[in-house]
């Protein structure tokens, strides 16, 4: 009995916690044993070694896309790259972004709160640092990932490698990048962006004081292999949702609107950017803003894996959506629409979302990634939530402790339960 009571001794637990903290501190300040190649431009790295790791993975780590970010990405982003090697053999590739965050990038949360929406989790995550600072918020954030997309697009591991063994090397690389940036200013917050349940070995990051923050989920529509066209998707819907979809087309047609592909984006770059900003400026957090020429340049980087669909009324474009193919996943990428036209009752946004389903089916993709906003209309398409988490660390230990406590209190919107498909329909081997 005495032994059992002693095992619950709080002093012993505190001592064990202190010992664990000391061990983690030692590990954080000890080289990981990997070798590294760092660069500020992707073309400064050995292309064959980079490609040996990223080929077969996400298209957002291909060199042609990374060049696009360097030359046409948001103005407050500075890319950084690392090859993580075991001896001469690359075992992981890291594409990071340093982003300057000021109060204007977090502006808009009050409007969202007033409208009954939850405050963006990243805005709350920055709150401890912003509250303690005497000057107004001016942070440099180091992100392992891509701030112009959602998904695990910043790190990939070589085929056959165990990620759990390499995460310490990723943490080491991020630490070295952050330290090297001190000449340009402190980089206080480090983020590993958009980790899903598919990634393994992440517990290693806790030993380096990273803490997880669950964000809004990515809404994903599973594409039934039996669907050969958008009409097959419509046929799979129950009567109510199928009727709603057809009514959307009727409303647009009655207003003189057409839905059509757009190939020459450069010619309409200014109008597309206006429509993008109409949606973007309404967001509660705007860490980055696309330049006007980003989407036209994206067509060259993705080629046949890029599509743009627009809603026209006469010669005027009222809305657009872009779709990308990333392996067996189609991504409903950037969207923009005329809010005044939408206020007339035109279902521009919903119709554009539906067009991305057609793109995914045309490409024979297995899934359509719709992103983490507008959860209700995406659930009505049949999309289901895919959990996403960011891992955060602050360089100042005291703020790291505050950040750790604050993250546990942060909430986010939950995706509603919807099933627009016919009862007992089979989709991808699962009964709906």
N, C-alpha and C positions, 0 to 999 in steps of 0.2 A: 504493500500500500504506500509506504513512504517513498519507494522508488518511483511509483506512478505519479505521486504528487510532485516529486522533484522534477520529473520530466516536463511538467507544466509550469515550472518556475519561470515567471516573467523575466527575471534577471538573466536567466540562461538564454531565453529567446532573444533578448536585447543584445547579449554578447555575441550570439550567432549572427544576428543581423549586422552588427558592426564588423564582424570578421568577414562576412560576405561582401559588405560595402568596400572594405579594404582590399579584398581580392579583386573585385571588379575595378577599383581604382588602379591597382597594379597592372591589370590587363589592358586598361585603356591607355596606359602610358608605356606599354611595351610593344615593340614592332610585331606585326602579325606573322612575319616570316615569308610573306609574299614579296615579289618584285613588281615594280610599277613603271608604266610609261604614261606620262601626263602630257596633255597638249591643250592649247587654246583654240586650235582649229583642227577639224577632223583630218584634213589632208596632211597634217604634220605627223600623224601616226602611221605605222606600217599598215598599208591597206589590206594586204593578204592576211595578216594576223587579226585585224579587226573583223574582217569578213568571215574568218574561220569560226569566230564565236557567234556573230549575229545572224549569219545566213540561216534561214529556216525559222528565225524568230520574228518579232514584230517589225513591220516596215518602218516604224518610227525610229529605229536604230540604224537604218541604212544610210550610207554616206551621202547619197543624193538628197535625202530629206534633211540631214543634219546641216549640209551646206545651205539649204534653203533657210533654215533657222538663223544661221550665222549672217546671211546677207539680207534677209527680208523679215526676220522675226521682230517681235515687239522691241521698242527702243530701250526698255528698262531691263532687258535680259542680256546676260553675258554667258555664253556656253563654255563648259569645261568638260574634258574627256579624260578617261583613264582606262588603260588596259591592265588588268590584274593577272599576274603570271606566276606560275610555279616553275622556277628556273626560266627557261626560254619559252615555255609553253603557255599561251594565254588560256586562262580558265574562266574569265569573266570580263565583260565590257560594261563600262559605266558612262552614261551621258548625263551630265548634270547642268543645271542652270543657276546662275546667281542672279537674283531679282531684287531690285531696290523697291522697298515697300514704304510708302508714306501714307498719311491720313487719307489722301484723296483716293487711294486704291481700296480703302475699306469704307469709303463713303457710300451711303445708300442703305445701310443696315437699318437705320431708324425708319425709313419709309417702309421696309419690309415688315418691321415689327408693328408699325401702325396698321398695316394691312392684315395683321393676324398671322403673319408667317414667322417661323422660327429664325433667330439670328444665325447667320452663317457660322458653322463651327470654327473655321479658321480665324474669324474675327474674334471669337471668344478666346481662342488659343493665344492670340497676340496680346490679349488684355492685360495679363500680369506684367509683361515687359513695358507695355505702354503706360500702365498705371504708375509704375515705379519711376519711369523716366521723368526728368524735370522738363526736358524739351519735348516738343511735339514729336510724334512717332516718325522715325526715320531709320528703318531697319534694312539690313541686307540679309536675304534669305537664300541659303544654299539648298537646292532641290535636286535630289536624285530622281529624275523623271522629267516629264514634259508638261509645262504649264499651259500649252495650247491644246492639250488633249486630256482625256481621262483614261485610266488604265495603267498597267504596269509596263511603262514604256521607257524606263531609264536604266534598267539593269537587265542583263541576260547572262546566263551561265553556259559554258561550253557543253556540248553534248556529252553525256556520260559522267559529268561532274556532280558531286553532292553539294547542293547549295548550303547546307548547314555548316560545311567545312570552310566555305568561302565567304560567308557573311562577315566574319571578322576582318577579312581583307577589304571588303566594301567599306566597312566602318573606318578602317585605317586610311583608305584612299580619300574618303570624304574629310577626315581629319587633316590630312596633308594638304588638300585643296584649300580648306578653310584657313589653315595657318599661312599658306603661301599668299593669300589674299590680303593679309594684314597691311601690306604696303598701300593698298587701295582703300582701306577702311575695314573696320571690324565686321565680320559676318557672324552674327550672334545665333541665329536659329538655323538648324539643319533639319531637313525633311526628306524622308523616303516616301515617295508619293504613290498612292493608289495600289496598295498591296491587296490582293484577293486571297481567297482561301486556297487557291491552287499553289501559291508559293509556300515553300517549306523552309524550315531551319531558322525562322525569324526570331525565336527565343534568344538567339545569340545577340540580337540588338539590345536586349534589355541589359546585358552586361556592360554595354557602352552608354547607359543612361538614356536610351531612346524609349519613348513611351507611345503606345498606340492610341489613336483617336479615330473612332469610327465616324465616317461621313455619310451623307446621303448615298443610297445604293445606286449602282448602275442598273438601269432597266434593260433587260435583255429578252428579246423575242427569239425563241427556238424556231428554226425554219424546218418544217416537215419535209423530209426528202421527197415525198409524193407531190409536193407543190412544184409545178413546172411553169407557172405564171402567176401574176397577181390575181387573176380570176380564180385560180385554185384556192388561194388564201381566202378570198371573199366567200367561196362556196363552203369553206370550213367554218365560217362564222354562223352564229345562230341568227334567227330572222331579225331580231331587234338591231344588232350591231351591223348586219349586212345592209339593212334599210338605212341606217344612219350614214353609212359610207356612201351609198348611192345618192342620198339626199345632199351630201356635201358637193358632189359633182353637179347636181342639178342647180344648186344655189349659185355656184360659180358660173355655170353656163348661162343662167338667166341674167347674170350681171355682165355678160360679155367677156368672161375670163376664160383663158385656156391654160392648160398644163402642158409644158413642153420642155425638152432638153435645151441646155445652153452650152455651146461649145466654145465660143469666142469670149471668154470671161474678161480679157483685157479691154475689149471695147466697152464693156459695161461696168468696169471696175469701180467707178465713182458711185454709181447707183447701188451696186451690191454692198459697198461699204456703208452707205447711208442706211440701208436696211439692216445690216449687221449691227450698227450702232444703236438702232432703234430698240433692239433686243438687249444688246450688251449693256447699254446705259441704265437699264432697269434692274440689273443684278445688284445684290447686296455687297458682294466683294468682287472687285475687278483688279486682280493682281497684274494682269497683262491685257493689253489691247492690241488687236491685230492692225498692221499697216494696210493701207489701201491695196497694195500690190501683192499681198500675201496669198490670197486665194487664186489669182491668175497664175502665180508662179507655182502653186501647188499642182496644177495640171501637168506641168513638165516633170515634177518629181515623181508623181504617181502614174502618169500615162493612162493606160487603159483601166487602171484600178481607181479611177476618179470619175465621178459623174456630178453634174449640176443640173438641177431641175428648177424651173421658174414658173410662177403664176403671172400671166400677162393679162392686161386689159387694154386692148389696142396696142399701142407702142410702149405703154408704161409697164415696167416690171413692178409687181406688188409684193412679191416674196420670192425667196430662193432657199434651196437646201442643197448641201453638198454631201455626197456619200463616198466613202473610201473603202477599198477592199484591203484587209490586213490578214493575209492567210485565209483561213476558213471563216473569218469574221468580217461582216460588213459593219461599217461605222457610220451612223447618221451624224455627220460632223457639224459644221457650222450652218446656222439657219438665221434668216432675217426676214422680216415682213413689215409692211406698212401698217402702223397701228391705227391710223385714221380709217383705212379701208377695212380693217378687222372690226372696228367699232360699228361699221355699217352692217355687220352680221355676216360678212364673208368668211367662210371657214378656211382661211389661207393656211394657218399653222397646221391644222389637222390634216388637210389635204397633202401638204408637203411631207408630213410624217408618213402618210400612207405611201407616198412615192418611193421612200427609201426601202419599204418592204419589197416593192417590185424590183429595185436594184439588187437587193440581197438574193432574191430568188433567181434573177437573171444570172448572177455570178455563181450560182449553186453553192452559196455559203451555208454554213450550218447554223449560224446565229446572226442576229442583228443587234448591235450595241447602240442603245438610244441615249445614254448619258444619265446624269443624276438630277436633272431638273424636270419640272412638269410631270410629276409622278402619276397623277390621276389620268391624264389622257394617254400616257404610254401604257399604263396598266390596262386601259380599255382596248388597246391594240392586241393584248394578250401577252405583253412583256411581264417578266417576273424579276424581282429585285435580286441583284448580285452584290453581296456585301463587299464594301471597300473600306480600307483603313489607311491612314497616313501615320507614319512613325516620326515623332518630333523629339528634338533635343536642343537645349539652350546651352551655350558655351559657359555661362556663369552658373556655378553650382547652386547658389541661393535661388536664382530664378528657375533653375531646373527643378528644384524641389517645389516651388510654387506652381510651375507649369504642370508638374506631375499631379498635384492635387486638383488643379483646375480642370484637367482633361476628364477626370472622372465624373464631373458634374455637367458636362456638355451633352446636350441632346440634339437629335436631328429628326427631320420628318421621316415617317415610316411610309412605305409604299402601300397603297390600298389593295385589298384582295379583289380581283376581278377575273372573270372567266368568260370571254366573249365567244368561245367556241361551242359548237354543238355538244350536247351531253354525251359522255362516254366516247368522245372522239379520241383517237390515239394520235399523239404528236411526239415524234422522236422516241417511240418505244414507251412513253409514259401515258397513262390514262388521265384525261382531263375531267 
